[in-house]
Amino acid sequence: LKAHFTNVFIKNLDENTDDEKLKQMFVQFGEIQSASIQRDETGKSKGFGFVNFVKHEDAQAAVDGLNDKEVEGRRLFVGRAQKK
């Protein structure tokens, strides 16, 4: 049984990628509840972020579609966001 998830973790993002750009990268897969880049205390991107989809199927499609793909010269890691 595969886990049902809607929250996707993305790393190795270009540091110029902002929340809106992140959302645009993933909106092709389905309706998004939120997209956010994680930043340090100075506001600089940490190079990773999260996209939360409304539906599990869309989140799965995003992982299948973008994991290990090259975007802006960087190979992305896209996977299910794990709870800490």
C-alpha positions in Angstrom: 0.0 0.0 0.0 1.5 3.3 -1.1 1.3 6.3 1.3 -1.2 9.0 0.3 0.6 12.3 0.4 -0.1 15.8 -0.9 3.0 17.6 0.3 6.0 17.4 -2.0 9.6 18.2 -1.1 11.9 19.8 -3.7 15.6 20.3 -3.3 18.5 21.5 -5.4 16.5 24.6 -6.5 18.2 27.6 -8.0 18.6 30.2 -5.3 16.7 32.7 -7.4 13.6 30.5 -7.4 10.9 32.2 -5.4 7.5 30.9 -4.2 5.7 32.1 -7.3 8.3 30.5 -9.6 8.1 27.3 -7.6 4.3 27.3 -8.0 4.6 27.8 -11.7 6.9 24.8 -12.1 4.3 22.5 -10.4 0.9 23.9 -11.4 0.9 21.8 -14.6 0.3 18.7 -12.3 -2.8 20.0 -10.5 -4.3 22.4 -8.0 -1.8 23.7 -5.5 -2.7 24.7 -1.9 0.7 26.3 -1.2 4.2 26.6 -2.5 7.0 27.9 -0.4 10.8 28.2 -0.6 12.6 27.7 2.7 14.8 30.7 3.6 17.5 31.5 6.2 17.3 34.4 8.6 18.7 36.8 5.9 16.0 35.8 3.5 18.3 33.9 1.2 16.9 30.7 -0.3 18.2 27.5 1.3 17.7 25.8 -2.1 14.7 23.7 -1.1 11.0 24.1 -0.7 7.6 22.4 -0.5 4.6 22.3 -2.7 1.3 21.1 -1.2 -1.3 19.8 -3.6 -5.0 19.4 -3.1 -5.0 15.8 -4.4 -2.6 12.9 -3.8 -2.7 11.9 -7.5 -1.4 15.4 -8.5 1.4 15.2 -5.9 2.4 11.8 -7.2 2.3 13.0 -10.8 4.6 15.9 -9.8 7.1 13.5 -8.3 7.0 11.2 -11.3 7.2 14.2 -13.7 9.9 16.3 -12.1 12.1 14.1 -9.9 15.6 13.9 -11.4 14.8 16.5 -14.1 17.1 19.3 -14.9 15.8 22.8 -14.3 18.0 25.9 -14.7 21.1 23.6 -14.9 20.3 21.8 -11.7 19.0 18.3 -11.3 16.0 18.4 -9.0 15.1 16.0 -6.3 11.3 15.9 -5.9 9.8 13.5 -3.5 7.2 13.0 -0.8 7.8 15.4 2.1 8.6 13.3 5.2 7.4 14.4 8.6 10.4 15.2 10.8 
